[in-house]
Amino acid sequence: MPQVMEFKLPDLGEGLTEAEIVRWLVAVGDVVAIDQPVVEVETAKAMVEVPCPYGGVVTARFGEEGTELPVGAPLITVAVGASSLPEAPAAQAAEAEASGNVPRPLIGYGEDHSRPARRRRVRPVTAAVSAPVAAPAPVAAPVAPAAPAGPVPVISPLVRKLAKDGGVDLRALRGSGPDGLILRADVEAALTALRAPGPAPAAAVASPAAGAAQGERIPLKGVRGAVAEKLSRSRREIPDATCWVDADATELMAARAAMNAVGGPKISVLALLARICTAALARYPELNSTVDLAAKEIVRLPSVHLGFAAQTERGLVVPVVRDAQHRNPESLSAEFARLTEVARAGKLTPADLTGGTFTLNNYGVFGVDGSTPIINHPEAAMLGVGRIIDKPWVHEGQLAVRKVVQLSLTFDHRVCDGGTAGGFLRYVADCVESPAVLLRSL
């Protein structure tokens, strides 16, 4: 007899605690195979297709598109061993519970030993067979008459922190999530109710035009929310400073043209600059480090995992090229192209977007010369590259038109002094102006 297994939203890595349902890939009644993607979700770092570890018939879906679910919340239930929709999924779910059948780890994510094991609760899904389960709208701070005994139904530590900071008693809330799970929207609704003023006189009610004048409110979540949080944390924690220099890139552009003239894969300017960066970091390892505030230590990192800023339809993302110090310009060009294509398709995984140790930011593609970028926390430095344009330049004692670029280095002043940062930037500029300098370190 088929067993109804419940599949919960897995931990997608890097401490992510929630995800938003973007698109369901299966419907109730569909037959799914083991490890078949069933839903596309958006985390704070990437769009991810989530595969289901069970094969069978989908008996219920939890949440509509646009619903935000915490890690560990139910996604779907699957009747394992069925070839069509079962007649009594609730009874089969009870049998699955009684059998103690433990689901195997989700392929690609592994087991999360950081969370204590939780007893599976059987939930009726008969109503969900005929129609998907819609996520109820957040209730404006419903207060129970008395605080119930037992554990508070909260999974996300962010929700707990939000409630604690706002003075909201979680035991006094009824959650709008599955099985009464308290979601962030419930806590935010409670905070809004606490801060709301008393009833206003009828004459003081604002007109629709007055409300519209307050402007459009756009939720700060997903990629935009993650960027906002990371940049804000960088500003709070890192005492950054910026130095910059103009460089004559004529010889670098000529070297690139010569490389591409011999055939084979094309070498990008970004790849040449990346190779120069890895050579410079070998000379100035202070800038390939991070600060451990808890231990009060500077940690110098052995490998260069090079991030590069890429603008996509979903916003700014920073894919990471692993072990960039072991790659030549041809390999770097290929990896930049691959990651850029995946980023534009919205298919970057959390692993593609994390673990960087140094960032290369080519804002010249936007037609600007200079910038003072914010360091990509928890890294210690970022090299910015402006547009390469023709400018008057004194070359060998003569005024000439040369291809000039502005380079800027923003660095964490805790890991080094200005002399180190200036030495790094000067070495990069020397390699740009005379690529033969780089041959000494190859």
C-alpha positions as CSV (number, residue, x, y, z in Angstrom):
1,M,0.0,0.0,0.0
2,P,1.4,3.5,-0.9
3,Q,2.9,5.5,1.9
4,V,2.4,9.3,2.0
5,M,5.7,11.0,2.7
6,E,6.1,14.6,3.6
7,F,8.9,16.6,2.0
8,K,10.1,19.7,3.8
9,L,12.0,22.7,2.4
10,P,15.6,21.6,2.9
11,D,18.5,23.7,4.1
12,L,19.9,25.1,0.8
13,G,23.3,26.0,2.4
14,E,25.2,29.0,3.8
15,G,22.9,29.5,6.7
16,L,19.8,30.4,4.6
17,T,16.7,30.2,6.8
18,E,13.9,30.8,4.3
19,A,13.0,30.8,0.6
20,E,10.2,32.2,-1.6
21,I,8.2,30.0,-3.9
22,V,8.7,31.3,-7.4
23,R,7.1,28.6,-9.5
24,W,5.7,25.1,-8.9
25,L,7.0,22.5,-11.4
26,V,4.4,19.9,-10.4
27,A,0.7,19.8,-9.7
28,V,-1.4,17.7,-7.3
29,G,-1.9,14.4,-9.0
30,D,1.3,14.5,-11.0
31,V,3.6,11.5,-10.9
32,V,7.2,12.4,-9.9
33,A,10.4,10.5,-10.0
34,I,13.1,10.4,-7.3
35,D,15.2,13.6,-7.4
36,Q,12.9,15.3,-9.9
37,P,12.7,19.1,-9.4
38,V,9.3,19.9,-8.0
39,V,9.5,23.7,-7.2
40,E,11.7,26.7,-8.0
41,V,12.5,28.9,-5.0
42,E,14.3,32.1,-4.6
43,T,16.7,32.4,-1.6
44,A,18.6,35.4,-0.6
45,K,21.4,34.3,-2.9
46,A,20.0,32.5,-5.9
47,M,17.2,30.8,-7.7
48,V,17.2,27.1,-7.0
49,E,15.2,24.2,-8.3
50,V,14.5,21.9,-5.4
51,P,14.4,18.1,-6.2
52,C,12.2,15.7,-4.2
53,P,13.8,12.6,-2.7
54,Y,10.6,10.6,-3.1
55,G,9.0,9.0,-6.2
56,G,5.3,8.7,-6.4
57,V,2.1,10.8,-6.8
58,V,1.9,14.4,-5.5
59,T,-1.0,14.5,-3.0
60,A,-0.6,18.1,-1.7
61,R,1.3,21.3,-2.2
62,F,1.9,23.7,0.7
63,G,2.1,27.4,-0.3
64,E,1.2,29.4,-3.4
65,E,3.7,31.1,-5.7
66,G,5.0,34.2,-3.9
67,T,4.7,32.6,-0.5
68,E,7.8,32.7,1.8
69,L,8.5,29.5,3.7
70,P,11.1,28.9,6.4
71,V,13.5,26.0,6.2
72,G,11.8,22.9,7.5
73,A,8.3,23.9,6.5
74,P,6.4,21.3,4.4
75,L,6.6,21.7,0.7
76,I,4.7,18.7,-0.7
77,T,3.4,15.3,0.2
78,V,4.0,12.3,-2.1
79,A,2.3,9.0,-2.1
80,V,5.2,6.6,-2.5
81,G,4.4,3.5,-4.5
82,A,1.3,4.9,-6.0
83,S,0.7,5.2,-9.8
84,S,-2.4,7.5,-9.4
85,L,-3.8,9.7,-6.8
86,P,-4.7,7.7,-3.6
87,E,-8.2,7.6,-2.3
88,A,-7.3,8.0,1.4
89,P,-4.0,9.9,1.6
90,A,-4.6,10.8,5.3
91,A,-4.8,7.1,6.3
92,Q,-1.7,6.4,4.2
93,A,0.1,9.2,5.9
94,A,-0.7,7.7,9.3
95,E,0.7,4.4,8.1
96,A,3.9,6.1,7.0
97,E,4.2,7.8,10.4
98,A,3.6,4.5,12.2
99,S,6.2,2.7,10.1
100,G,8.9,5.1,11.2
101,N,10.1,5.3,7.6
102,V,12.9,8.0,7.7
103,P,13.5,9.9,4.5
104,R,16.9,9.7,3.0
105,P,19.0,12.9,2.7
106,L,18.2,15.2,-0.2
107,I,20.8,14.6,-3.0
108,G,23.1,17.7,-3.4
109,Y,22.4,19.1,0.1
110,G,23.3,16.3,2.6
111,E,22.0,16.0,6.1
112,D,21.7,18.9,8.4
113,H,23.1,17.8,11.8
114,S,22.8,21.3,13.2
115,R,19.0,20.9,13.7
116,P,17.6,18.4,16.3
117,A,15.4,15.7,14.8
118,R,11.7,16.6,14.9
119,R,8.9,14.1,15.2
120,R,6.9,13.9,11.9
121,R,3.4,15.1,12.4
122,V,0.6,13.6,10.2
123,R,-1.5,16.3,8.7
124,P,-4.7,15.7,6.8
125,V,-4.3,16.3,3.1
126,T,-7.7,15.2,1.7
127,A,-8.8,18.7,0.9
128,A,-5.5,19.4,-0.8
129,V,-6.1,16.6,-3.3
130,S,-8.7,18.7,-5.2
131,A,-7.0,22.0,-4.9
132,P,-3.6,23.3,-3.9
133,V,-3.3,24.6,-0.4
134,A,-3.2,28.4,-0.4
135,A,-1.1,30.2,2.1
136,P,-3.4,32.2,4.4
137,A,-2.9,35.9,4.5
138,P,-1.1,37.2,7.6
139,V,-3.5,38.1,10.4
140,A,-2.9,41.4,12.2
141,A,-1.5,40.2,15.5
142,P,-4.1,37.7,16.6
143,V,-3.7,37.3,20.4
144,A,-4.6,34.1,22.1
145,P,-6.6,34.5,25.4
146,A,-3.9,32.7,27.3
147,A,-0.3,31.7,26.5
148,P,-0.3,28.0,25.6
149,A,2.1,25.6,27.2
150,G,4.7,23.7,25.3
151,P,7.2,24.8,22.6
152,V,6.6,27.9,20.5
153,P,5.9,26.9,16.9
154,V,8.8,28.9,15.4
155,I,11.6,27.5,13.1
156,S,13.4,30.6,11.8
157,P,15.9,32.2,14.2
158,L,15.3,35.5,12.3
159,V,11.6,35.4,13.3
160,R,12.6,34.9,17.0
161,K,15.1,37.7,16.8
162,L,12.6,40.0,15.2
163,A,10.0,39.2,17.9
164,K,12.6,39.7,20.7
165,D,13.8,43.0,19.4
166,G,10.2,44.3,18.9
167,G,8.9,43.1,22.3
168,V,6.4,40.6,20.8
169,D,5.4,37.6,22.9
170,L,5.5,34.7,20.5
171,R,3.3,32.6,22.8
172,A,0.5,35.1,22.3
173,L,0.5,34.7,18.5
174,R,-1.3,32.3,16.3
175,G,0.8,31.5,13.3
176,S,-0.5,31.6,9.7
177,G,1.9,28.9,8.5
178,P,1.3,25.2,8.3
179,D,0.2,23.7,11.6
180,G,0.2,27.2,13.2
181,L,3.8,27.8,12.3
182,I,4.7,31.5,13.2
183,L,6.1,33.2,10.1
184,R,7.9,36.5,9.8
185,A,4.8,38.1,8.4
186,D,2.9,37.2,11.6
187,V,5.5,39.0,13.7
188,E,5.6,42.0,11.4
189,A,1.8,42.2,11.6
190,A,2.0,42.1,15.4
191,L,4.7,44.9,15.4
192,T,2.5,47.0,13.1
193,A,-0.4,46.6,15.5
194,L,1.7,47.5,18.5
195,R,3.0,50.7,16.8
196,A,-0.3,51.7,15.2
197,P,-1.9,54.8,16.8
198,G,-5.4,54.8,18.2
199,P,-8.6,55.2,16.1
200,A,-8.6,58.5,14.3
201,P,-11.7,60.7,14.1
202,A,-13.7,60.3,10.9
203,A,-12.7,63.8,9.7
204,A,-9.0,62.9,9.9
205,V,-9.2,59.8,7.6
206,A,-6.8,60.3,4.8
207,S,-8.1,60.4,1.2
208,P,-6.9,57.9,-1.4
209,A,-4.9,60.6,-3.0
210,A,-3.1,61.4,0.2
211,G,-2.2,57.7,0.6
212,A,-0.9,57.5,-2.9
213,A,1.4,60.5,-2.2
214,Q,3.3,58.4,0.3
215,G,5.0,56.5,-2.5
216,E,5.3,52.9,-3.7
217,R,6.5,50.3,-1.1
218,I,8.7,47.6,-2.5
219,P,9.5,44.6,-0.3
220,L,13.2,44.5,0.5
221,K,13.7,40.7,0.1
222,G,15.3,38.1,-2.2
223,V,18.5,39.3,-3.9
224,R,17.8,42.9,-3.2
225,G,17.4,42.2,0.5
226,A,20.5,40.1,0.6
227,V,22.5,42.8,-1.1
228,A,21.1,45.5,1.3
229,E,22.0,43.4,4.3
230,K,25.5,42.5,3.2
231,L,26.4,46.1,2.2
232,S,25.0,47.5,5.4
233,R,27.0,45.0,7.4
234,S,30.1,45.9,5.5
235,R,29.6,49.6,6.2
236,R,29.0,48.9,9.9
237,E,32.0,46.6,10.5
238,I,34.7,47.5,8.0
239,P,36.7,50.7,8.3
240,D,37.4,51.0,4.6
241,A,39.6,53.4,2.6
242,T,40.1,53.9,-1.1
243,C,43.1,54.8,-3.3
244,W,43.2,55.2,-7.0
245,V,45.5,55.7,-10.0
246,D,45.2,56.3,-13.7
247,A,47.1,53.8,-15.9
248,D,48.0,53.7,-19.6
249,A,46.4,50.5,-20.8
250,T,47.6,50.8,-24.4
251,E,50.2,48.0,-24.1
252,L,47.7,45.7,-22.3
253,M,45.1,46.1,-25.1
254,A,47.8,45.5,-27.7
255,A,48.9,42.3,-25.8
256,R,45.3,41.1,-25.7
257,A,44.9,41.7,-29.5
258,A,48.1,39.7,-30.1
259,M,46.8,36.8,-28.0
260,N,43.5,36.7,-29.8
261,A,45.2,36.9,-33.2
262,V,46.8,33.5,-32.9
263,G,43.5,31.7,-32.7
264,G,41.8,29.7,-30.0
265,P,39.4,30.9,-27.3
266,K,39.3,34.7,-27.0
267,I,40.9,36.3,-24.0
268,S,38.8,39.0,-22.2
269,V,40.2,42.1,-20.6
270,L,38.6,41.0,-17.4
271,A,40.6,37.8,-17.5
272,L,43.9,39.7,-18.0
273,L,43.1,42.0,-15.0
274,A,42.2,38.9,-12.9
275,R,45.5,37.3,-13.7
276,I,47.2,40.6,-12.7
277,C,45.2,40.6,-9.4
278,T,46.3,37.1,-8.5
279,A,49.9,38.0,-9.1
280,A,49.5,41.1,-7.0
281,L,47.8,39.2,-4.2
282,A,50.8,36.8,-4.1
283,R,53.0,39.8,-3.4
284,Y,50.6,41.4,-1.0
285,P,48.7,38.5,0.8
286,E,47.4,40.9,3.4
287,L,44.6,41.8,1.0
288,N,43.5,38.2,0.5
289,S,42.3,37.9,4.1
290,T,39.4,38.3,6.4
291,V,39.0,39.5,10.0
292,D,37.7,37.2,12.7
293,L,36.1,39.6,15.2
294,A,35.3,36.9,17.7
295,A,38.9,35.7,17.9
296,K,40.3,39.2,17.2
297,E,42.5,37.8,14.5
298,I,43.4,38.5,10.9
299,V,43.1,35.3,8.8
300,R,45.3,35.2,5.7
301,L,43.7,32.8,3.2
302,P,45.8,30.4,1.1
303,S,43.7,30.4,-2.0
304,V,42.3,33.2,-4.1
305,H,38.6,32.7,-4.8
306,L,38.0,35.7,-7.1
307,G,34.5,37.2,-7.1
308,F,33.5,39.5,-10.0
309,A,30.5,41.8,-10.1
310,A,27.8,40.9,-12.7
311,Q,24.6,42.8,-13.4
312,T,21.6,40.6,-14.2
313,E,17.8,41.1,-14.5
314,R,17.5,40.0,-10.8
315,G,20.1,42.6,-9.7
316,L,23.8,42.6,-8.8
317,V,25.4,39.2,-8.1
318,V,29.0,38.3,-7.5
319,P,29.9,34.8,-8.8
320,V,33.1,33.3,-7.5
321,V,35.9,31.8,-9.6
322,R,37.5,29.1,-7.4
323,D,41.3,28.9,-7.0
324,A,41.9,31.7,-9.5
325,Q,45.6,31.7,-8.6
326,H,46.0,28.4,-10.5
327,R,44.3,29.6,-13.7
328,N,45.8,31.2,-16.8
329,P,44.0,34.0,-18.8
330,E,42.4,31.4,-21.1
331,S,41.0,29.4,-18.2
332,L,39.8,32.6,-16.4
333,S,38.1,33.8,-19.6
334,A,36.2,30.6,-20.0
335,E,35.1,30.5,-16.3
336,F,34.0,34.2,-16.4
337,A,31.9,33.5,-19.5
338,R,30.4,30.3,-18.0
339,L,29.4,32.0,-14.7
340,T,28.1,35.1,-16.5
341,E,25.8,33.0,-18.7
342,V,24.5,31.0,-15.7
343,A,24.0,34.2,-13.8
344,R,21.9,35.8,-16.6
345,A,19.8,32.6,-16.8
346,G,19.2,32.9,-13.0
347,K,20.6,29.5,-12.4
348,L,23.5,30.3,-10.0
349,T,23.6,28.1,-6.9
350,P,24.5,29.3,-3.5
351,A,27.9,27.6,-3.9
352,D,28.6,29.8,-7.0
353,L,28.0,33.0,-5.0
354,T,29.8,32.4,-1.7
355,G,33.3,31.9,-0.4
356,G,35.0,34.7,-2.3
357,T,38.2,36.2,-0.9
358,F,38.8,39.1,-3.2
359,T,36.5,40.9,-5.7
360,L,37.2,42.4,-9.1
361,N,34.6,45.0,-10.1
362,N,34.5,46.2,-13.7
363,Y,32.2,49.1,-13.5
364,G,33.6,50.5,-16.7
365,V,30.9,48.5,-18.6
366,F,28.5,51.2,-17.3
367,G,30.5,53.9,-19.0
368,V,31.9,55.4,-15.8
369,D,35.5,56.2,-15.0
370,G,35.8,55.8,-11.2
371,S,34.0,54.6,-8.1
372,T,34.5,54.0,-4.4
373,P,32.9,50.5,-4.1
374,I,31.7,48.9,-0.8
375,I,33.8,45.9,0.2
376,N,32.0,42.6,-0.3
377,H,31.9,41.5,3.4
378,P,33.8,39.5,4.8
379,E,36.5,40.1,2.3
380,A,39.3,42.7,2.8
381,A,39.6,44.4,-0.5
382,M,38.0,45.1,-3.9
383,L,39.7,46.3,-7.1
384,G,37.5,48.6,-9.3
385,V,38.2,49.1,-13.0
386,G,36.8,52.1,-15.0
387,R,36.2,52.3,-18.7
388,I,39.2,52.3,-21.0
389,I,39.1,55.4,-23.2
390,D,41.4,57.4,-25.4
391,K,42.9,60.3,-23.5
392,P,45.9,62.7,-24.0
393,W,48.9,61.2,-22.2
394,V,52.5,62.0,-22.0
395,H,54.3,58.9,-23.4
396,E,58.1,58.8,-23.7
397,G,58.3,62.6,-23.3
398,Q,55.7,63.3,-26.0
399,L,52.0,64.1,-25.8
400,A,50.0,61.3,-27.4
401,V,46.6,59.8,-27.4
402,R,46.6,56.6,-25.3
403,K,44.1,54.2,-23.9
404,V,43.7,55.2,-20.2
405,V,41.9,53.4,-17.4
406,Q,41.3,54.5,-13.8
407,L,42.0,51.8,-11.1
408,S,40.7,52.0,-7.6
409,L,41.4,49.9,-4.6
410,T,39.0,49.8,-1.6
411,F,40.5,48.0,1.4
412,D,39.9,47.1,5.0
413,H,42.3,49.3,7.0
414,R,42.4,46.7,9.8
415,V,44.3,44.2,7.7
416,C,47.0,46.6,6.3
417,D,48.2,50.2,6.2
418,G,48.2,52.5,3.2
419,G,51.7,51.5,2.2
420,T,50.6,47.9,1.5
421,A,47.4,49.0,-0.3
422,G,49.4,51.5,-2.4
423,G,52.0,48.9,-3.2
424,F,49.4,46.5,-4.4
425,L,47.7,49.1,-6.6
426,R,50.9,50.4,-8.0
427,Y,52.0,46.8,-9.0
428,V,48.6,46.3,-10.7
429,A,49.0,49.6,-12.6
430,D,52.6,48.7,-13.6
431,C,51.4,45.4,-15.1
432,V,48.6,47.2,-17.0
433,E,51.0,49.7,-18.4
434,S,53.7,47.1,-19.2
435,P,52.4,43.5,-19.2
436,A,56.0,42.2,-19.5
437,V,56.3,43.1,-15.8
438,L,53.9,40.2,-15.1
439,L,56.2,37.7,-16.7
440,R,58.6,38.0,-13.8
441,S,56.1,36.3,-11.5
442,L,54.8,33.6,-13.9
